[in-house]
């Protein structure tokens, strides 16, 4: 059997080629190679992960979300993947899905700074200021000097229409 007929080897070669294209800044070529690799090996985790990254870079959040959801079928409770999915939902203007997904990530890793900060930002965007403050304060315990976090917390404490939040 010719090695080039082996779908696994072809898929791996296409993945490597896609990585080179991505590093060279040619996202279109990277995406084409990843699509081919996934056609040869459906569910090929490294290709799904890279395609999600390339898609997110191109602001094709729907494709990136589909790819991460596919990866989560194999590792449904992976807090890192869930955190990445939460970020994609937030970027795709789906804050409620982001909140739920960050919550899933935090159930697997309650000390995830990025999930706490991401959920707080998403909570803020849907007007749940008190819940956002709770998450910002939990994140501050992990990284007390994070300027972005301090800024967001100060902003919500100063501007919230909820008197209990603003005067706390």
Secondary structure, 3 states (H helix, E strand, C coil): CCHHHCHHHHHHHHHHHHHHHHHCCCHHHHHHHHHHHHHHCCCCHHHHHHHHHHHHHCCCHHHHHHHHHHHHHHCCCCHHHHHHHHHHHHHCCCHHHHHHHHHHHHHHCCCCHHHHHHHHHHHHHCCCHHHHHHHHHHHHHHCCCCHHHHHHHHHHHHHCCCHHHHCC
